[in-house]
Amino acid sequence: MITSGCSTKVQIKPNENYQENQLTLCPVTLPRLAGPTGNDFDAALTAYRQMYTDCAARHNALVGNIRQRKDLAQ
């Protein structure tokens, strides 16, 4: 009995686009200190923390999506 088959792998392409929020760039202009007090410093750090959280979540989701597509392509 002889068995034959195709030697090439079927390429599976993802049919969905990247989510639009994953393609949003992180802000380039960062908040500056408004003055020399601790409250000014706290306000700037709070703004940094919020921007970092939003940007890191988008970045990690995009990286995960790209890696998942690479795994499908192999």
N, C-alpha and C positions, 0 to 999 in steps of 0.2 A: 504494500500500500504506500503510495506517495502522497505527501501532503504539500501543497504549495500555498503561498500567500504573498501579500505585498510586503516589501521590505522597507517601505517608507512609513514614517509615522504621520498620522493624521494631525494636522495643525488645528488646534482649537483656538479661535480668536474670540476674545471677550466682545460681546455685542453691545456693551453699555459704555457710555462715555464717562469721563471723570466727573465727579460732582463739582458743581460750579464753586462751592465754598472752599473746595480743596485747591482751586486754582487762584485764590485770592492771595496777593502778596502781603507780607507783613509790613507794618508801617516803617518808613525810613526815618521820619522825624520823631525823635523821642522827647518826652516831656523834660523840661528843664526845671531846676530848682527855682522857686519863686522868691526865695529869701534865705537867710542864714539860720532860721529857727528849726527846731525839731519837727514842728507841724508841717513846715514846708518840705522837709526831707521825707516825712511820712507820706505826704500827698504824692510826691514824685514816685516813691517806692510802690505805693498802692497802684498807681497808673502803670508802672513797669510790670508789676505782677499780673495785672489783668491782660495787658497786651501779650505777655509771654505765654500765659495760659491759653489764650485764643490761638495764637500763632503756633504753639507747640502741638496743640490738638489737631489743627489742620495739617501741619507738616507730618505728624506721625500717621494720620489717616492716609495721606497721599503716598507716603513711603510704603505703608502696608499694602495699599492697592497696587502700586507698581510691582512690588515683590510677588504678590499673588499672580499678577499677569505674567511675570517672568516664569514662575513655576508652571503655569499652564502651557507656556510656549515650549517648555523642555520636554 
